[in-house]
Amino acid sequence: MRKVELGRTGLRVSAMCLGSMTWGSQNTEAEGHAQMDLARDLGVDFIDTAEMYPTNPIREETVGRTEAIIGSWLAARGGRDQVVVATKITGAGQTAVRDGLPITPELMRGAVETSLKRLRTDYIDLYQLHWPNRGSYHFRKHWTYDPSGQDSAATLGHMRAILETAQALVAEGKIRHFGLSNETAWGTAQWLRLAEEMGAPRVASIQNEYSLLCRHFDTDLAELSVNEDVTLLAYTPLAAGLLTGKYAGDVTPEGTRRSVNPELGGRITPRVWEAVSAYLGIANEAGLDPAQMALAWCLTRPFPVIPIVGATSVAQLKTALGAAEITLPPDVLDAIEIAHRAHPMPF
């Protein structure tokens, strides 16, 4: 698989990243190992996880299970230096992890140590903040987003403290690079500015939701990404399965994500089905697998982007990763843009 540079780190990773958030809930340890084996065989050397995984649902008793599954695979297979592992510290408000406390330098250091033990490794290649303490417009919060109550002085002070901690952890060899998730253009710009002032680790990536159905990243963040070389790690690029066609006709197959999360995190709306139908129609007319079309489209974007591909079966994963070999013809790209204008932001 083609390799791309992650931010300005000099680290080259596969053009697609393996997502892991179902391992330990919808998937067993053996199934997680089988997915990692397949991904490795297909040239994927980049795995993303988080301390709070698995999801659907997030429960206190399962927190960390996904990292442990990755750790047991690394221990069994070896070759740690050939795999790029990214994980995240949980943000404020998720009560299943540390009672929902906000990120602090002390908690970040403890979270790194715990993740290292679960992952059975001496270092984390990319350490990310799962979401900012001040909140964000992600997770369908953009409809009521109100930043007027933010305290910029407190936010900037927090950023400085976290960057100092990240700098120390890099010096200790426990993390190698620093990234964000569910951030905004303003927030990312401040992290970059402060890191330059302090000589601290520079933001390498920003992990935000991005798909044919969710295109917040296309404007201000795209400009920042291009000019500052901050790679988008696009999570949920198949819109939680909507773009695969398996929910077409508003059906819910047994064992799917929707069977345990009926609204797919707020993605099921009255307008979503027409949008999904439009994209499925484009794929069908072009003779393309709809999941592969959606992922191949992500790889055409005019900013650096690496889709994070998750699956609940090896067969699904093999299909999804095949998107890396597909080049979408101009007529398909034109049809996608027409559909986007007709069905913008359906959730």
KELUMTOR-754364 format. One record per residue: residue number from 0; residue in one letter; chain; x, y, z of N, C-alpha, C in turn. Coordinates in steps of 0.05 Angstrom, whole numbers. Layout:
BEGIN
KOLBA    nr   rest   kette      n.u      n.v      n.w     ca.u     ca.v     ca.w      c.u      c.v      c.w
KOLBA   NUM      A       A        X        Y        Z        X        Y        Z        X        Y        Z
...
This chain:
BEGIN
KOLBA    nr   rest   kette      n.u      n.v      n.w     ca.u     ca.v     ca.w      c.u      c.v      c.w
KOLBA     0      M       A       17      -24        0        0        0        0       17       25        0
KOLBA     1      R       A        8       46      -14       22       71      -15       27       82       13
KOLBA     2      K       A       50       95       17       57      107       42       55      138       39
KOLBA     3      V       A       48      151       62       46      180       62       59      190       88
KOLBA     4      E       A       68      215       88       80      226      112       59      236      131
KOLBA     5      L       A       63      230      156       44      240      177       53      267      186
KOLBA     6      G       A       38      288      178       46      315      186       73      322      176
KOLBA     7      R       A       89      334      194      117      340      188      136      323      204
KOLBA     8      T       A      126      300      213      141      283      231      164      268      217
KOLBA     9      G       A      163      265      190      182      248      177      174      218      178
KOLBA    10      L       A      153      212      193      143      185      196      124      179      172
KOLBA    11      R       A      131      158      157      114      150      135       97      126      143
KOLBA    12      V       A       71      129      138       52      109      146       35      101      122
KOLBA    13      S       A       21       79      124        3       70      102      -19       91       98
KOLBA    14      A       A      -28       92       73      -48      112       64      -75      107       77
KOLBA    15      M       A      -79       84       89     -103       79      104      -95       68      132
KOLBA    16      C       A     -111       74      152     -106       67      180     -127       47      189
KOLBA    17      L       A     -119       28      205     -137        8      215     -150       18      241
KOLBA    18      G       A     -176       20      241     -191       27      266     -197        3      282
KOLBA    19      S       A     -201        7      308     -203      -16      326     -225      -14      347
KOLBA    20      M       A     -243        5      345     -261       11      367     -282      -11      374
KOLBA    21      T       A     -285      -31      356     -304      -52      362     -291      -76      375
KOLBA    22      W       A     -265      -77      377     -251     -100      388     -255     -100      418
KOLBA    23      G       A     -267     -122      428     -272     -124      456     -301     -120      463
KOLBA    24      S       A     -318     -112      443     -347     -111      447     -360     -126      425
KOLBA    25      Q       A     -360     -115      401     -372     -129      378     -353     -150      366
KOLBA    26      N       A     -327     -148      373     -308     -168      363     -292     -180      386
KOLBA    27      T       A     -285     -205      384     -269     -219      403     -239     -212      399
KOLBA    28      E       A     -223     -221      418     -194     -217      415     -184     -231      390
KOLBA    29      A       A     -193     -255      385     -184     -270      361     -192     -256      336
KOLBA    30      E       A     -216     -244      335     -224     -229      312     -208     -204      308
KOLBA    31      G       A     -202     -191      330     -184     -167      327     -157     -175      316
KOLBA    32      H       A     -146     -197      326     -120     -207      316     -122     -213      286
KOLBA    33      A       A     -144     -226      278     -147     -233      250     -148     -208      232
KOLBA    34      Q       A     -161     -187      242     -162     -162      227     -134     -149      225
KOLBA    35      M       A     -119     -150      246      -92     -138      245      -74     -155      227
KOLBA    36      D       A      -77     -181      227      -62     -198      209      -68     -191      180
KOLBA    37      L       A      -93     -189      173     -101     -182      146      -90     -155      138
KOLBA    38      A       A      -94     -135      155      -85     -108      149      -55     -108      144
KOLBA    39      R       A      -40     -122      161      -11     -123      157       -4     -136      130
KOLBA    40      D       A      -18     -157      123      -13     -171       98      -19     -153       74
KOLBA    41      L       A      -37     -135       77      -45     -117       55      -29      -90       56
KOLBA    42      G       A      -10      -88       73        8      -65       74        0      -43       93
KOLBA    43      V       A      -19      -48      110      -27      -27      130      -10      -30      154
KOLBA    44      D       A        4       -9      161       22      -10      185       14       11      206
KOLBA    45      F       A      -10       21      204      -19       43      222      -45       34      235
KOLBA    46      I       A      -45       33      262      -68       24      278      -76       47      297
KOLBA    47      D       A     -101       53      297     -111       74      316     -129       62      337
KOLBA    48      T       A     -126       70      362     -143       61      383     -146       84      403
KOLBA    49      A       A     -157       78      427     -161       98      448     -165       84      474
KOLBA    50      E       A     -157       97      496     -159       84      522     -188       76      529
KOLBA    51      M       A     -208       91      519     -235       85      527     -249       63      510
KOLBA    52      Y       A     -236       54      488     -247       34      472     -247        7      486
KOLBA    53      P       A     -268      -11      480     -286      -10      457     -310        8      462
KOLBA    54      T       A     -324       14      440     -349       30      441     -373       12      437
KOLBA    55      N       A     -396       24      435     -421       10      429     -428      -12      449
KOLBA    56      P       A     -433       -5      474     -429       22      486     -402       23      500
KOLBA    57      I       A     -395       47      510     -371       50      526     -379       44      555
KOLBA    58      R       A     -366       25      567     -372       17      594     -347       16      611
KOLBA    59      E       A     -350       23      637     -327       23      655     -313       -4      655
KOLBA    60      E       A     -328      -25      654     -316      -52      656     -301      -60      630
KOLBA    61      T       A     -306      -47      608     -292      -54      583     -271      -34      575
KOLBA    62      V       A     -269      -11      588     -249        9      581     -221       -3      581
KOLBA    63      G       A     -207        2      559     -180       -8      557     -177      -35      543
KOLBA    64      R       A     -200      -49      539     -199      -76      528     -187      -76      500
KOLBA    65      T       A     -193      -56      484     -182      -55      456     -152      -52      456
KOLBA    66      E       A     -142      -34      473     -112      -31      475     -100      -58      483
KOLBA    67      A       A     -113      -72      501     -102      -98      510     -101     -118      487
KOLBA    68      I       A     -121     -118      470     -122     -136      447      -99     -129      428
KOLBA    69      I       A      -94     -104      423      -71      -96      407      -45     -105      420
KOLBA    70      G       A      -44     -101      446      -20     -109      461      -14     -139      459
KOLBA    71      S       A      -35     -155      461      -30     -184      459      -22     -192      431
KOLBA    72      W       A      -33     -178      411      -24     -183      383        5     -175      378
KOLBA    73      L       A       13     -152      389       41     -144      386       60     -163      400
KOLBA    74      A       A       51     -173      423       68     -192      438       70     -218      423
KOLBA    75      A       A       49     -227      410       49     -253      396       63     -251      369
KOLBA    76      R       A       60     -229      355       71     -227      328       98     -215      326
KOLBA    77      G       A      105     -198      346      131     -184      345      131     -162      324
KOLBA    78      G       A      154     -152      317      156     -131      297      145     -104      305
KOLBA    79      R       A      148      -97      331      136      -72      340      146      -48      324
KOLBA    80      D       A      171      -49      315      182      -26      301      170      -23      272
KOLBA    81      Q       A      154      -43      264      142      -42      237      113      -34      239
KOLBA    82      V       A      103      -27      262       75      -19      266       74        9      279
KOLBA    83      V       A       58       26      269       54       53      280       28       52      296
KOLBA    84      V       A       30       57      322        7       55      340       -1       82      350
KOLBA    85      A       A      -26       89      347      -37      114      357      -58      108      377
KOLBA    86      T       A      -58      123      399      -79      121      419      -86      149      429
KOLBA    87      K       A     -106      150      448     -117      175      456     -123      175      486
KOLBA    88      I       A     -121      199      498     -130      203      526     -159      213      524
KOLBA    89      T       A     -176      203      540     -205      210      540     -209      238      550
KOLBA    90      G       A     -227      253      537     -233      280      544     -253      282      567
KOLBA    91      A       A     -259      306      575     -277      311      598     -305      301      591
KOLBA    92      G       A     -319      291      612     -347      284      609     -353      255      605
KOLBA    93      Q       A     -334      239      598     -338      210      594     -335      196      620
KOLBA    94      T       A     -358      192      634     -357      182      662     -345      154      665
KOLBA    95      A       A     -344      139      643     -333      112      645     -303      112      649
KOLBA    96      V       A     -290      135      644     -261      138      647     -255      160      667
KOLBA    97      R       A     -242      153      689     -234      173      710     -257      191      717
KOLBA    98      D       A     -281      180      719     -304      196      728     -310      221      711
KOLBA    99      G       A     -300      220      686     -306      243      669     -289      268      674
KOLBA   100      L       A     -267      265      688     -250      288      694     -238      300      669
KOLBA   101      P       A     -233      326      668     -219      338      645     -190      330      644
KOLBA   102      I       A     -178      333      620     -150      326      616     -133      345      632
KOLBA   103      T       A     -114      335      647      -94      351      661      -67      338      656
KOLBA   104      P       A      -45      353      660      -18      341      657      -15      315      673
KOLBA   105      E       A      -24      316      698      -21      292      716      -37      268      705
KOLBA   106      L       A      -62      273      697      -78      251      686      -67      241      660
KOLBA   107      M       A      -56      259      644      -45      251      618      -21      233      622
KOLBA   108      R       A       -4      240      641       19      223      646       11      195      656
KOLBA   109      G       A       -9      195      673      -19      169      683      -32      153      661
KOLBA   110      A       A      -47      166      643      -60      153      621      -40      141      602
KOLBA   111      V       A      -18      155      597        3      144      579       15      119      591
KOLBA   112      E       A       21      120      617       33       96      630       14       72      629
KOLBA   113      T       A      -12       77      633      -32       55      632      -34       44      604
KOLBA   114      S       A      -35       62      584      -36       53      556      -12       37      548
KOLBA   115      L       A       12       45      557       36       31      551       35        2      562
KOLBA   116      K       A       24       -1      586       22      -28      597        2      -45      582
KOLBA   117      R       A      -21      -34      575      -41      -49      560      -30      -57      532
KOLBA   118      L       A      -16      -38      519       -6      -43      492       19      -60      492
KOLBA   119      R       A       31      -65      516       55      -81      519       78      -70      501
KOLBA   120      T       A       82      -44      504      102      -30      488      116      -10      505
KOLBA   121      D       A      139       -1      496      154       19      510      148       48      501
KOLBA   122      Y       A      134       50      478      129       76      467      103       76      450
KOLBA   123      I       A       91       99      449       67      104      432       75      123      410
KOLBA   124      D       A       70      115      385       79      131      362       64      157      360
KOLBA   125      L       A       38      157      365       22      182      362        3      182      386
KOLBA   126      Y       A        6      203      403      -12      206      426      -30      230      422
KOLBA   127      Q       A      -56      225      424      -76      245      416      -95      252      440
KOLBA   128      L       A     -105      276      440     -126      284      459     -152      278      445
KOLBA   129      H       A     -169      262      458     -193      252      444     -213      274      438
KOLBA   130      W       A     -215      293      455     -230      318      449     -222      339      469
KOLBA   131      P       A     -224      364      462     -214      386      480     -231      389      505
KOLBA   132      N       A     -219      398      526     -233      402      551     -256      422      548
KOLBA   133      R       A     -252      442      531     -272      463      528     -296      454      512
KOLBA   134      G       A     -295      429      501     -317      420      485     -312      427      456
KOLBA   135      S       A     -331      419      438     -328      424      410     -355      421      396
KOLBA   136      Y       A     -355      425      370     -380      422      355     -384      394      343
KOLBA   137      H       A     -366      376      350     -368      349      339     -389      332      353
KOLBA   138      F       A     -394      308      344     -414      290      355     -442      302      354
KOLBA   139      R       A     -448      315      331     -474      328      325     -480      352      343
KOLBA   140      K       A     -460      363      356     -464      387      373     -463      413      357
KOLBA   141      H       A     -457      411      331     -456      435      314     -482      449      312
KOLBA   142      W       A     -504      435      315     -531      448      312     -536      468      334
KOLBA   143      T       A     -524      465      357     -528      484      380     -502      495      390
KOLBA   144      Y       A     -481      494      374     -454      502      383     -454      532      392
KOLBA   145      D       A     -443      537      415     -442      564      426     -415      567      441
KOLBA   146      P       A     -395      579      429     -369      583      442     -367      607      459
KOLBA   147      S       A     -389      622      463     -388      648      477     -379      646      506
KOLBA   148      G       A     -382      622      518     -375      620      546     -346      610      550
KOLBA   149      Q       A     -331      607      529     -304      597      531     -286      618      544
KOLBA   150      D       A     -267      609      559     -247      626      572     -220      621      558
KOLBA   151      S       A     -213      639      540     -189      635      523     -164      634      540
KOLBA   152      A       A     -162      650      561     -138      650      577     -134      623      591
KOLBA   153      A       A     -156      612      601     -155      586      614     -148      564      593
KOLBA   154      T       A     -160      566      570     -154      546      549     -125      547      541
KOLBA   155      L       A     -114      571      537      -86      573      529      -67      564      551
KOLBA   156      G       A      -74      569      576      -58      559      598      -58      529      599
KOLBA   157      H       A      -81      517      594      -83      488      593      -66      477      571
KOLBA   158      M       A      -67      489      547      -52      480      525      -22      480      531
KOLBA   159      R       A      -13      502      543       16      504      550       24      481      569
KOLBA   160      A       A        7      476      588       13      455      608       14      427      595
KOLBA   161      I       A       -4      422      577       -5      396      563       19      394      544
KOLBA   162      L       A       26      415      531       50      414      513       75      409      529
KOLBA   163      E       A       77      421      553      101      416      569      102      386      577
KOLBA   164      T       A       79      375      583       78      346      590       85      329      566
KOLBA   165      A       A       74      336      543       81      321      519      111      323      513
KOLBA   166      Q       A      122      346      517      151      350      512      167      332      530
KOLBA   167      A       A      159      330      555      173      313      574      170      283      567
KOLBA   168      L       A      146      276      559      141      248      551      157      240      526
KOLBA   169      V       A      160      259      508      176      253      484      205      250      492
KOLBA   170      A       A      215      267      510      243      266      519      248      239      534
KOLBA   171      E       A      227      229      547      230      203      561      227      179      543
KOLBA   172      G       A      219      184      518      216      163      498      190      148      501
KOLBA   173      K       A      171      159      515      145      145      519      125      151      498
KOLBA   174      I       A      126      175      486      110      181      462      129      193      442
KOLBA   175      R       A      122      190      417      139      201      395      127      226      382
KOLBA   176      H       A      101      226      379       88      249      365       62      255      379
KOLBA   177      F       A       52      280      374       29      290      388        7      297      367
KOLBA   178      G       A      -18      290      374      -40      296      356      -65      304      371
KOLBA   179      L       A      -84      314      355     -110      323      366     -133      306      355
KOLBA   180      S       A     -156      310      366     -180      297      356     -204      313      363
KOLBA   181      N       A     -224      314      345     -248      330      350     -242      359      357
KOLBA   182      E       A     -222      370      342     -214      398      347     -226      416      326
KOLBA   183      T       A     -222      442      330     -231      463      312     -206      476      299
KOLBA   184      A       A     -212      493      279     -190      508      266     -176      526      286
KOLBA   185      W       A     -191      541      302     -179      559      322     -162      543      342
KOLBA   186      G       A     -174      521      352     -159      506      372     -133      495      361
KOLBA   187      T       A     -134      483      337     -110      472      324      -89      493      320
KOLBA   188      A       A      -98      516      311      -79      538      306      -65      547      331
KOLBA   189      Q       A      -79      547      354      -67      554      379      -47      533      388
KOLBA   190      W       A      -54      508      385      -34      487      392       -9      490      376
KOLBA   191      L       A      -12      496      350       11      499      332       28      523      341
KOLBA   192      R       A       15      545      346       29      570      353       44      566      379
KOLBA   193      L       A       31      555      399       44      552      425       67      532      424
KOLBA   194      A       A       63      511      408       85      491      405      110      504      393
KOLBA   195      E       A      106      521      373      128      535      361      142      553      381
KOLBA   196      E       A      126      568      396      137      586      416      153      571      437
KOLBA   197      M       A      143      548      446      155      533      468      176      513      459
KOLBA   198      G       A      178      508      433      195      486      424      185      459      432
KOLBA   199      A       A      158      457      434      145      433      443      137      416      419
KOLBA   200      P       A      127      392      423      119      375      400       97      388      383
KOLBA   201      R       A      102      388      358       83      400      339       60      382      333
KOLBA   202      V       A       36      393      330       13      376      322       18      363      296
KOLBA   203      A       A       17      336      295       22      321      271       -4      316      256
KOLBA   204      S       A      -26      313      271      -51      304      258      -75      314      275
KOLBA   205      I       A      -98      313      262     -123      319      275     -143      298      266
KOLBA   206      Q       A     -154      283      285     -172      262      279     -201      272      283
KOLBA   207      N       A     -214      278      261     -241      288      261     -258      270      243
KOLBA   208      E       A     -285      271      248     -303      256      231     -303      268      203
KOLBA   209      Y       A     -302      251      183     -303      261      155     -312      238      137
KOLBA   210      S       A     -332      245      120     -342      226      101     -358      241       80
KOLBA   211      L       A     -369      227       61     -387      239       41     -410      253       54
KOLBA   212      L       A     -418      243       78     -441      254       92     -434      275      113
KOLBA   213      C       A     -409      277      120     -400      296      141     -375      310      132
KOLBA   214      R       A     -378      335      123     -356      349      110     -349      375      123
KOLBA   215      H       A     -350      376      150     -342      400      165     -314      408      158
KOLBA   216      F       A     -296      389      151     -268      395      148     -262      410      122
KOLBA   217      D       A     -281      412      104     -275      421       77     -267      451       74
KOLBA   218      T       A     -270      467       95     -265      496       91     -241      505      108
KOLBA   219      D       A     -246      516      132     -224      528      148     -204      507      156
KOLBA   220      L       A     -213      483      164     -194      463      172     -178      452      149
KOLBA   221      A       A     -191      451      125     -176      442      102     -153      462       96
KOLBA   222      E       A     -159      488       98     -138      508       93     -115      505      113
KOLBA   223      L       A     -123      502      139     -102      498      159      -86      473      154
KOLBA   224      S       A      -99      452      147      -86      426      142      -65      428      120
KOLBA   225      V       A      -72      442       98      -54      445       75      -30      463       83
KOLBA   226      N       A      -36      486       94      -14      505      100        4      498      123
KOLBA   227      E       A       -7      482      142        9      474      165       17      445      165
KOLBA   228      D       A       10      430      144       17      402      142        8      386      166
KOLBA   229      V       A      -18      390      172      -31      374      193      -49      354      180
KOLBA   230      T       A      -42      329      182      -57      307      168      -84      302      182
KOLBA   231      L       A     -105      301      166     -131      292      176     -131      262      178
KOLBA   232      L       A     -136      252      202     -143      223      205     -173      222      206
KOLBA   233      A       A     -185      213      184     -214      215      180     -228      191      193
KOLBA   234      Y       A     -241      196      215     -256      174      228     -284      172      217
KOLBA   235      T       A     -295      149      219     -322      143      208     -325      151      179
KOLBA   236      P       A     -306      144      162     -308      152      134     -330      138      118
KOLBA   237      L       A     -342      117      131     -365      104      119     -391      112      133
KOLBA   238      A       A     -390      134      149     -413      144      163     -427      122      179
KOLBA   239      A       A     -411      108      195     -421       87      213     -435       65      198
KOLBA   240      G       A     -427       60      173     -439       39      157     -460       48      138
KOLBA   241      L       A     -470       73      141     -491       82      123     -482       82       94
KOLBA   242      L       A     -457       87       88     -447       89       61     -440       61       49
KOLBA   243      T       A     -443       40       65     -439       13       54     -463        2       40
KOLBA   244      G       A     -487       14       46     -512        5       35     -526      -16       52
KOLBA   245      K       A     -514      -24       75     -526      -46       90     -551      -37      105
KOLBA   246      Y       A     -555      -11      108     -579       -1      121     -599       11      101
KOLBA   247      A       A     -594        7       76     -612       17       55     -641        7       60
KOLBA   248      G       A     -660       25       56     -688       18       61     -694       19       91
KOLBA   249      D       A     -676       31      107     -680       34      135     -682        7      150
KOLBA   250      V       A     -667      -12      140     -666      -38      153     -642      -39      172
KOLBA   251      T       A     -642      -57      192     -620      -60      211     -612      -89      213
KOLBA   252      P       A     -592      -97      198     -583     -125      200     -573     -132      228
KOLBA   253      E       A     -578     -157      236     -569     -167      262     -538     -165      264
KOLBA   254      G       A     -529     -157      287     -500     -156      292     -486     -131      282
KOLBA   255      T       A     -500     -113      270     -488      -88      260     -487      -68      282
KOLBA   256      R       A     -472      -46      276     -470      -25      296     -497      -13      303
KOLBA   257      R       A     -515      -11      283     -541        1      288     -558      -17      306
KOLBA   258      S       A     -552      -43      307     -568      -61      324     -562      -55      354
KOLBA   259      V       A     -540      -42      360     -533      -35      388     -534       -5      392
KOLBA   260      N       A     -536       11      370     -537       40      371     -557       49      350
KOLBA   261      P       A     -583       47      356     -603       51      335     -602       77      319
KOLBA   262      E       A     -593       99      332     -592      124      318     -564      130      307
KOLBA   263      L       A     -546      111      310     -518      114      300     -506      141      308
KOLBA   264      G       A     -509      147      334     -497      171      344     -509      197      332
KOLBA   265      G       A     -535      196      326     -548      220      315     -546      222      285
KOLBA   266      R       A     -537      201      272     -534      202      242     -560      194      228
KOLBA   267      I       A     -578      182      242     -604      174      230     -623      198      231
KOLBA   268      T       A     -628      211      209     -645      234      208     -664      230      184
KOLBA   269      P       A     -685      247      182     -704      244      160     -690      250      133
KOLBA   270      R       A     -669      265      133     -655      272      107     -633      253       99
KOLBA   271      V       A     -625      236      117     -601      220      111     -607      199       90
KOLBA   272      W       A     -631      188       88     -636      166       70     -635      175       41
KOLBA   273      E       A     -644      199       35     -642      209        7     -612      213       -1
KOLBA   274      A       A     -596      223       18     -568      227       13     -554      200        8
KOLBA   275      V       A     -560      181       26     -548      154       23     -556      142       -4
KOLBA   276      S       A     -582      144      -11     -591      134      -36     -577      146      -60
KOLBA   277      A       A     -571      172      -58     -557      185      -81     -529      173      -84
KOLBA   278      Y       A     -515      169      -63     -488      159      -65     -488      129      -73
KOLBA   279      L       A     -507      114      -63     -509       86      -71     -515       84     -101
KOLBA   280      G       A     -532      102     -110     -539      103     -139     -515      108     -156
KOLBA   281      I       A     -498      127     -147     -473      133     -163     -455      109     -164
KOLBA   282      A       A     -451       96     -141     -434       72     -141     -446       50     -159
KOLBA   283      N       A     -471       46     -157     -484       25     -173     -481       30     -203
KOLBA   284      E       A     -486       55     -211     -484       62     -239     -455       58     -249
KOLBA   285      A       A     -436       63     -232     -407       61     -240     -396       33     -237
KOLBA   286      G       A     -412       15     -226     -403      -12     -221     -383      -14     -199
KOLBA   287      L       A     -386        3     -179     -367        4     -156     -380       -6     -131
KOLBA   288      D       A     -364      -18     -113     -374      -24      -86     -377        3      -72
KOLBA   289      P       A     -401        8      -60     -405       35      -48     -385       42      -26
KOLBA   290      A       A     -377       22      -10     -357       28       11     -331       35       -1
KOLBA   291      Q       A     -322       21      -21     -297       27      -35     -298       55      -48
KOLBA   292      M       A     -321       62      -59     -324       88      -72     -321      110      -51
KOLBA   293      A       A     -334      107      -28     -333      127       -7     -305      131        4
KOLBA   294      L       A     -291      109        7     -263      110       18     -244      121       -4
KOLBA   295      A       A     -247      112      -28     -230      122      -50     -234      152      -54
KOLBA   296      W       A     -258      162      -50     -264      190      -51     -248      206      -30
KOLBA   297      C       A     -247      195       -6     -232      208       15     -203      212        7
KOLBA   298      L       A     -192      193       -7     -164      194      -16     -159      214      -38
KOLBA   299      T       A     -180      226      -49     -177      246      -71     -177      275      -60
KOLBA   300      R       A     -182      279      -35     -186      306      -24     -161      323      -27
KOLBA   301      P       A     -165      350      -29     -143      368      -34     -128      376       -9
KOLBA   302      F       A     -127      359       11     -112      363       35     -102      336       44
KOLBA   303      P       A      -82      335       61      -72      308       70      -91      294       87
KOLBA   304      V       A      -99      270       79     -119      255       94     -113      225       94
KOLBA   305      I       A     -117      212      116     -115      183      119     -141      173      131
KOLBA   306      P       A     -157      158      116     -182      147      127     -176      125      148
KOLBA   307      I       A     -190      126      169     -189      104      189     -211       84      183
KOLBA   308      V       A     -204       60      177     -223       40      168     -227       20      190
KOLBA   309      G       A     -252       18      200     -259       -2      220     -278      -22      208
KOLBA   310      A       A     -279      -46      219     -297      -66      208     -303      -86      231
KOLBA   311      T       A     -325     -101      227     -331     -122      247     -326     -150      235
KOLBA   312      S       A     -316     -151      211     -308     -177      200     -284     -174      181
KOLBA   313      V       A     -269     -195      178     -246     -195      160     -255     -189      131
KOLBA   314      A       A     -278     -201      123     -288     -196       96     -294     -167       91
KOLBA   315      Q       A     -307     -154      110     -312     -125      108     -286     -109      106
KOLBA   316      L       A     -267     -116      122     -242     -102      122     -227     -105       96
KOLBA   317      K       A     -227     -129       85     -213     -134       60     -226     -117       38
KOLBA   318      T       A     -252     -116       37     -266      -99       17     -258      -70       21
KOLBA   319      A       A     -259      -60       46     -253      -32       51     -225      -25       43
KOLBA   320      L       A     -206      -41       51     -178      -34       45     -172      -36       15
KOLBA   321      G       A     -188      -50        0     -185      -50      -29     -189      -23      -42
KOLBA   322      A       A     -201       -5      -27     -206       22      -38     -180       36      -45
KOLBA   323      A       A     -158       29      -31     -132       41      -36     -122       37      -64
KOLBA   324      E       A     -133       17      -78     -124       11     -105     -143       22     -126
KOLBA   325      I       A     -163       37     -118     -183       47     -137     -179       76     -143
KOLBA   326      T       A     -180       83     -169     -179      111     -178     -207      118     -189
KOLBA   327      L       A     -220      137     -177     -247      144     -186     -246      161     -211
KOLBA   328      P       A     -261      154     -231     -261      170     -256     -274      197     -252
KOLBA   329      P       A     -268      216     -270     -279      243     -267     -309      244     -266
KOLBA   330      D       A     -323      227     -281     -353      229     -281     -364      221     -254
KOLBA   331      V       A     -351      202     -240     -360      194     -213     -355      217     -194
KOLBA   332      L       A     -332      229     -195     -326      252     -178     -345      275     -182
KOLBA   333      D       A     -352      280     -207     -372      301     -214     -399      294     -202
KOLBA   334      A       A     -407      269     -204     -433      261     -194     -434      263     -164
KOLBA   335      I       A     -412      257     -151     -410      260     -121     -414      289     -113
KOLBA   336      E       A     -401      307     -127     -404      336     -120     -433      346     -125
KOLBA   337      I       A     -446      336     -145     -474      344     -150     -491      333     -127
KOLBA   338      A       A     -486      308     -119     -502      297      -97     -497      312      -71
KOLBA   339      H       A     -472      320      -67     -466      336      -42     -481      362      -41
KOLBA   340      R       A     -483      376      -64     -497      401      -64     -527      397      -60
KOLBA   341      A       A     -537      374      -70     -566      368      -67     -573      358      -38
KOLBA   342      H       A     -553      346      -25     -558      334        2     -536      342       22
KOLBA   343      P       A     -532      368       26     -509      376       44     -515      369       74
KOLBA   344      M       A     -495      359       87     -496      355      116     -523      344      125
KOLBA   345      P       A     -529      319      119     -556      308      126     -559      301      155
KOLBA   346      F       A     -537      302      171     -540      297      200     -521      316      216
